[in-house]
Amino acid sequence: MTKTVYTIGALALVSLLAACSNSSGTGGTTLTRFDANDPDVDRGIDAHRLSDMRASIWIDPLGCQHWIIDDGVEGYLTNRLNYDGTPRCDGPDVRPGEVIQDIQRLRRNPNAG
């Protein structure tokens, strides 16, 4: 009985560790192996490069713009910056909370290589 419990526990541990391995995904039409430290990779179920996705712009309540990517499972958000590195914030002509483009649909960039 004890041997069976240890065997089941060992199999469960191996299964959990296997789930933590590097993920493979498709980048375009060829199978690619993503680097585990690459911050430009979506590691979800449909793993692909974030640069293959089209970002939308979200305006926060202070009027500052943020790039946002949401594929329905995971979401990514970062500040939109001016050329000098300062946050891009517009005047009163932009409504706070407004989203420019549709973030509910994942749209691949056809020009991405």
C-alpha positions as CSV (number, residue, x, y, z in Angstrom):
1,M,0.0,0.0,0.0
2,T,2.8,2.4,1.0
3,K,4.7,1.6,-2.2
4,T,1.6,2.5,-4.3
5,V,1.1,5.8,-2.5
6,Y,4.8,6.7,-3.2
7,T,4.5,5.7,-6.8
8,I,1.4,7.8,-7.3
9,G,3.1,10.8,-5.5
10,A,6.2,10.5,-7.7
11,L,4.1,10.4,-10.9
12,A,2.2,13.5,-9.7
13,L,5.4,15.3,-8.9
14,V,6.9,14.5,-12.4
15,S,3.7,15.7,-14.0
16,L,3.9,19.0,-12.2
17,L,7.5,19.5,-13.0
18,A,6.9,18.7,-16.7
19,A,4.3,21.5,-16.8
20,C,7.0,24.0,-15.8
21,S,9.2,23.3,-18.8
22,N,9.8,25.8,-21.6
23,S,6.9,26.2,-24.0
24,S,7.1,25.7,-27.7
25,G,4.8,27.6,-30.0
26,T,4.4,28.6,-33.6
27,G,5.9,31.8,-34.9
28,G,4.3,32.3,-38.4
29,T,4.3,29.0,-40.3
30,T,7.4,27.3,-38.8
31,L,7.7,25.7,-35.3
32,T,10.0,27.8,-33.1
33,R,11.4,27.3,-29.6
34,F,11.0,30.4,-27.4
35,D,13.7,31.4,-25.1
36,A,12.6,31.1,-21.5
37,N,13.8,34.6,-20.6
38,D,12.4,36.4,-23.7
39,P,9.9,39.0,-22.4
40,D,8.4,39.3,-25.9
41,V,6.7,35.9,-25.8
42,D,3.1,35.1,-24.8
43,R,3.5,31.7,-22.9
44,G,-0.2,30.9,-22.9
45,I,-2.0,28.0,-24.5
46,D,-1.6,29.7,-27.9
47,A,2.0,30.8,-27.4
48,H,3.3,33.3,-29.9
49,R,5.3,36.5,-30.0
50,L,3.6,39.6,-28.7
51,S,5.0,41.5,-31.6
52,D,2.8,39.4,-33.9
53,M,-0.3,41.0,-32.1
54,R,-1.8,44.4,-32.8
55,A,-2.0,46.6,-29.6
56,S,-4.8,48.9,-28.7
57,I,-4.4,52.2,-26.8
58,W,-6.2,52.7,-23.5
59,I,-6.6,56.1,-21.9
60,D,-6.4,56.1,-18.1
61,P,-8.4,58.5,-15.9
62,L,-5.6,61.0,-15.9
63,G,-5.5,61.2,-19.7
64,C,-2.3,59.1,-20.2
65,Q,-2.1,56.5,-22.9
66,H,-1.1,52.9,-22.5
67,W,-0.5,50.1,-25.0
68,I,-2.7,47.1,-24.2
69,I,-2.8,43.6,-25.7
70,D,-5.5,41.1,-24.6
71,D,-5.9,37.8,-26.3
72,G,-8.8,36.7,-24.1
73,V,-6.7,34.7,-21.7
74,E,-3.8,37.0,-20.8
75,G,-3.4,40.7,-21.0
76,Y,-0.4,43.0,-21.3
77,L,-0.2,46.7,-20.5
78,T,2.6,49.2,-20.8
79,N,2.9,53.0,-20.9
80,R,2.9,54.8,-24.2
81,L,5.9,57.1,-24.2
82,N,7.0,60.2,-26.1
83,Y,10.3,60.3,-27.9
84,D,12.0,61.8,-24.8
85,G,10.7,58.9,-22.6
86,T,8.0,60.8,-20.8
87,P,4.5,59.3,-20.5
88,R,2.2,60.4,-23.4
89,C,-0.7,62.2,-21.8
90,D,-3.3,64.2,-23.9
91,G,-5.4,67.2,-23.0
92,P,-9.1,67.3,-22.3
93,D,-10.0,66.4,-25.9
94,V,-9.5,62.7,-25.0
95,R,-12.1,61.0,-22.8
96,P,-10.6,59.1,-19.8
97,G,-11.2,55.3,-19.9
98,E,-11.5,55.4,-23.7
99,V,-10.1,52.4,-25.7
100,I,-8.8,53.1,-29.2
101,Q,-9.3,49.9,-31.4
102,D,-10.9,46.7,-30.3
103,I,-9.1,44.8,-27.5
104,Q,-11.5,41.9,-27.5
105,R,-10.3,40.3,-30.7
106,L,-6.8,38.9,-31.2
107,R,-5.6,40.2,-34.5
108,R,-2.3,38.9,-35.8
109,N,-0.1,41.4,-37.6
110,P,0.2,40.1,-41.2
111,N,3.4,42.1,-41.7
112,A,5.2,40.4,-38.8
113,G,8.0,38.1,-39.9
